[in-house]
Amino acid sequence: MKNLVSRFIKDESGATAIEYGLIAALIAVVIIAGVTTLGGNLNTTFQNLSGNVGGEVGNAPAG
């Protein structure tokens, strides 16, 4: 029984898994923040481009 408790205390595989999970979560947050910022910038760019080309998208004259 003493040997089992000793092995359980020395086992660090759970801590390693938690560390990898935290690193993955941090990377995901950074990616989401980057994509959100990039998406906003792209939306503004396409709106400006649409205005310069001749109006809003979807309001093209029927022809």
PAROBA-995483 format. One record per residue: residue number from 1; x, y, z of N, C-alpha, C in turn. Coordinates in steps of 0.2 Angstrom, whole numbers, plus 2048, in hexadecimal, padded with zeros to 3 digits. Last residue first. Layout:
BEGIN
<atom num="NUM" n_px="X" n_py="Y" n_pz="Z" ca_px="X" ca_py="Y" ca_pz="Z" c_px="X" c_py="Y" c_pz="Z"/>
...
This chain:
BEGIN
<atom num="63" n_px="76B" n_py="8DF" n_pz="6BA" ca_px="76E" ca_py="8E0" ca_pz="6B3" c_px="76C" c_py="8DB" c_pz="6AF"/>
<atom num="62" n_px="76A" n_py="8E9" n_pz="6C8" ca_px="768" ca_py="8E3" ca_pz="6C4" c_px="769" c_py="8E4" c_pz="6BD"/>
<atom num="61" n_px="778" n_py="8EF" n_pz="6D2" ca_px="772" ca_py="8F0" ca_pz="6CD" c_px="770" c_py="8E9" c_pz="6C9"/>
<atom num="60" n_px="77B" n_py="8E9" n_pz="6E2" ca_px="77D" ca_py="8E9" ca_pz="6DB" c_px="777" c_py="8EA" c_pz="6D7"/>
<atom num="59" n_px="77A" n_py="8E7" n_pz="6F0" ca_px="776" ca_py="8EC" ca_pz="6ED" c_px="779" c_py="8EE" c_pz="6E5"/>
<atom num="58" n_px="783" n_py="8DD" n_pz="6F4" ca_px="77C" ca_py="8DB" ca_pz="6F4" c_px="777" c_py="8E1" c_pz="6F1"/>
<atom num="57" n_px="78E" n_py="8E8" n_pz="6FC" ca_px="78D" ca_py="8E1" ca_pz="6F9" c_px="786" c_py="8E0" c_pz="6FA"/>
<atom num="56" n_px="78D" n_py="8F9" n_pz="6F9" ca_px="78D" ca_py="8F4" ca_pz="6FE" c_px="78C" c_py="8ED" c_pz="6FA"/>
<atom num="55" n_px="797" n_py="901" n_pz="6EC" ca_px="791" ca_py="900" ca_pz="6F1" c_px="792" c_py="8FA" c_pz="6F5"/>
<atom num="54" n_px="7A2" n_py="901" n_pz="6E5" ca_px="79C" ca_py="903" ca_pz="6E2" c_px="796" c_py="902" c_pz="6E6"/>
<atom num="53" n_px="7B0" n_py="900" n_pz="6E9" ca_px="7AE" ca_py="8FD" ca_pz="6E3" c_px="7A7" c_py="8FF" c_pz="6E0"/>
<atom num="52" n_px="7B0" n_py="906" n_pz="6F5" ca_px="7B4" ca_py="909" ca_pz="6F0" c_px="7B2" c_py="906" c_pz="6E9"/>
<atom num="51" n_px="7A8" n_py="8FE" n_pz="6FD" ca_px="7A6" ca_py="905" ca_pz="6FC" c_px="7AA" c_py="908" c_pz="6F6"/>
<atom num="50" n_px="7B0" n_py="8F2" n_pz="6FD" ca_px="7A9" ca_py="8F2" ca_pz="6FA" c_px="7A7" c_py="8F9" c_pz="6F9"/>
<atom num="49" n_px="7BB" n_py="8F7" n_pz="704" ca_px="7BC" ca_py="8F5" ca_pz="6FD" c_px="7B5" c_py="8F5" c_pz="6F9"/>
<atom num="48" n_px="7B5" n_py="8F9" n_pz="710" ca_px="7B8" ca_py="8FE" ca_pz="70D" c_px="7B9" c_py="8FD" c_pz="705"/>
<atom num="47" n_px="7B2" n_py="8EB" n_pz="713" ca_px="7AC" ca_py="8F1" ca_pz="713" c_px="7AF" c_py="8F7" c_pz="70F"/>
<atom num="46" n_px="7BE" n_py="8E5" n_pz="713" ca_px="7B9" ca_py="8E3" ca_pz="70E" c_px="7B3" c_py="8E8" c_pz="70D"/>
<atom num="45" n_px="7C4" n_py="8EB" n_pz="71F" ca_px="7C7" ca_py="8EC" ca_pz="718" c_px="7C2" c_py="8EA" c_pz="712"/>
<atom num="44" n_px="7BB" n_py="8E7" n_pz="729" ca_px="7BC" ca_py="8EE" ca_pz="727" c_px="7BF" c_py="8EF" c_pz="720"/>
<atom num="43" n_px="7BD" n_py="8D9" n_pz="728" ca_px="7B7" ca_py="8DC" ca_pz="727" c_px="7B7" c_py="8E3" c_pz="725"/>
<atom num="42" n_px="7CB" n_py="8D9" n_pz="72C" ca_px="7C9" ca_py="8D7" ca_pz="725" c_px="7C2" c_py="8D9" c_pz="723"/>
<atom num="41" n_px="7CA" n_py="8DD" n_pz="739" ca_px="7CE" ca_py="8E1" ca_pz="734" c_px="7CC" c_py="8DF" c_pz="72D"/>
<atom num="40" n_px="7C3" n_py="8D2" n_pz="73E" ca_px="7C0" ca_py="8D9" ca_pz="73F" c_px="7C4" c_py="8DE" c_pz="73A"/>
<atom num="39" n_px="7CB" n_py="8C8" n_pz="73C" ca_px="7C5" ca_py="8C8" ca_pz="739" c_px="7C2" c_py="8CF" c_pz="739"/>
<atom num="38" n_px="7D6" n_py="8CB" n_pz="744" ca_px="7D7" ca_py="8CB" ca_pz="73D" c_px="7D0" c_py="8CB" c_pz="739"/>
<atom num="37" n_px="7D0" n_py="8CA" n_pz="751" ca_px="7D3" ca_py="8D0" ca_pz="74F" c_px="7D4" c_py="8D1" c_pz="747"/>
<atom num="36" n_px="7CD" n_py="8BC" n_pz="750" ca_px="7C7" ca_py="8C1" ca_pz="751" c_px="7CA" c_py="8C8" c_pz="74F"/>
<atom num="35" n_px="7D9" n_py="8B6" n_pz="74F" ca_px="7D4" ca_py="8B6" ca_pz="74A" c_px="7CF" c_py="8BB" c_pz="74A"/>
<atom num="34" n_px="7DF" n_py="8BA" n_pz="75B" ca_px="7E2" ca_py="8BC" ca_pz="755" c_px="7DD" c_py="8BC" c_pz="74F"/>
<atom num="33" n_px="7D6" n_py="8B4" n_pz="765" ca_px="7D7" ca_py="8BB" ca_pz="765" c_px="7DA" c_py="8BD" c_pz="75E"/>
<atom num="32" n_px="7D8" n_py="8A6" n_pz="761" ca_px="7D2" ca_py="8A9" ca_pz="760" c_px="7D2" c_py="8B1" c_pz="760"/>
<atom num="31" n_px="7E6" n_py="8A5" n_pz="764" ca_px="7E4" ca_py="8A4" ca_pz="75D" c_px="7DD" c_py="8A7" c_pz="75C"/>
<atom num="30" n_px="7E6" n_py="8A7" n_pz="772" ca_px="7EA" ca_py="8AB" ca_pz="76D" c_px="7E7" c_py="8AB" c_pz="766"/>
<atom num="29" n_px="7DE" n_py="89C" n_pz="776" ca_px="7DC" ca_py="8A3" ca_pz="777" c_px="7E0" c_py="8A8" c_pz="773"/>
<atom num="28" n_px="7E6" n_py="891" n_pz="771" ca_px="7DF" ca_py="892" ca_pz="76F" c_px="7DD" c_py="899" c_pz="770"/>
<atom num="27" n_px="7F1" n_py="893" n_pz="77A" ca_px="7F2" ca_py="893" ca_pz="773" c_px="7EB" c_py="894" c_pz="76F"/>
<atom num="26" n_px="7EB" n_py="890" n_pz="786" ca_px="7EE" ca_py="896" ca_pz="785" c_px="7EF" c_py="898" c_pz="77D"/>
<atom num="25" n_px="7E7" n_py="882" n_pz="784" ca_px="7E2" ca_py="888" ca_pz="785" c_px="7E4" c_py="88F" c_pz="784"/>
<atom num="24" n_px="7F4" n_py="87D" n_pz="783" ca_px="7EF" ca_py="87C" ca_pz="77E" c_px="7EA" c_py="881" c_pz="77E"/>
<atom num="23" n_px="7F8" n_py="87F" n_pz="790" ca_px="7FC" ca_py="882" ca_pz="78B" c_px="7F7" c_py="882" c_pz="784"/>
<atom num="22" n_px="7EF" n_py="877" n_pz="798" ca_px="7EF" ca_py="87F" ca_pz="799" c_px="7F3" c_py="882" c_pz="793"/>
<atom num="21" n_px="7F2" n_py="86B" n_pz="793" ca_px="7EB" ca_py="86D" ca_pz="792" c_px="7EB" c_py="875" c_pz="793"/>
<atom num="20" n_px="7FF" n_py="869" n_pz="798" ca_px="7FE" ca_py="869" ca_pz="790" c_px="7F7" c_py="86C" c_pz="78F"/>
<atom num="19" n_px="7FC" n_py="869" n_pz="7A5" ca_px="800" ca_py="86F" ca_pz="7A3" c_px="7FF" c_py="86F" c_pz="79B"/>
<atom num="18" n_px="7F5" n_py="85E" n_pz="7A6" ca_px="7F1" ca_py="864" ca_pz="7A8" c_px="7F5" c_py="86A" c_pz="7A5"/>
<atom num="17" n_px="7FE" n_py="854" n_pz="7A3" ca_px="7F9" ca_py="855" ca_pz="79F" c_px="7F5" c_py="85B" c_pz="7A0"/>
<atom num="16" n_px="807" n_py="856" n_pz="7AE" ca_px="809" ca_py="857" ca_pz="7A7" c_px="803" c_py="858" c_pz="7A3"/>
<atom num="15" n_px="7FF" n_py="852" n_pz="7B9" ca_px="801" ca_py="859" ca_pz="7B9" c_px="803" c_py="85A" c_pz="7B2"/>
<atom num="14" n_px="7FE" n_py="844" n_pz="7B5" ca_px="7F8" ca_py="848" ca_pz="7B5" c_px="7FA" c_py="850" c_pz="7B5"/>
<atom num="13" n_px="80B" n_py="840" n_pz="7B6" ca_px="808" ca_py="840" ca_pz="7B0" c_px="802" c_py="844" c_pz="7B0"/>
<atom num="12" n_px="812" n_py="83E" n_pz="7C2" ca_px="811" ca_py="845" ca_pz="7C0" c_px="80E" c_py="845" c_pz="7B9"/>
<atom num="11" n_px="813" n_py="834" n_pz="7D0" ca_px="811" ca_py="834" ca_pz="7C9" c_px="80F" c_py="83B" c_pz="7C7"/>
<atom num="10" n_px="817" n_py="834" n_pz="7DD" ca_px="81C" ca_py="836" ca_pz="7D9" c_px="819" c_py="837" c_pz="7D1"/>
<atom num="9" n_px="80B" n_py="830" n_pz="7E3" ca_px="80D" ca_py="837" ca_pz="7E5" c_px="813" c_py="839" c_pz="7E0"/>
<atom num="8" n_px="80A" n_py="823" n_pz="7DF" ca_px="804" ca_py="828" ca_pz="7DD" c_px="807" c_py="82F" c_pz="7DE"/>
<atom num="7" n_px="815" n_py="81D" n_pz="7E5" ca_px="814" ca_py="81E" ca_pz="7DD" c_px="80F" c_py="823" c_pz="7DB"/>
<atom num="6" n_px="810" n_py="81E" n_pz="7F2" ca_px="817" ca_py="821" ca_pz="7F0" c_px="817" c_py="822" c_pz="7E8"/>
<atom num="5" n_px="805" n_py="816" n_pz="7F2" ca_px="804" ca_py="81D" ca_pz="7F3" c_px="80A" c_py="821" c_pz="7F1"/>
<atom num="4" n_px="80B" n_py="80A" n_pz="7EF" ca_px="806" ca_py="80C" ca_pz="7EA" c_px="805" c_py="814" c_pz="7EC"/>
<atom num="3" n_px="813" n_py="808" n_pz="7FA" ca_px="816" ca_py="808" ca_pz="7F3" c_px="811" c_py="80B" c_pz="7EF"/>
<atom num="2" n_px="80A" n_py="806" n_pz="804" ca_px="80E" ca_py="80C" ca_pz="804" c_px="812" c_py="80D" c_pz="7FE"/>
<atom num="1" n_px="804" n_py="7FA" n_pz="800" ca_px="800" ca_py="800" ca_pz="800" c_px="804" c_py="806" c_pz="800"/>
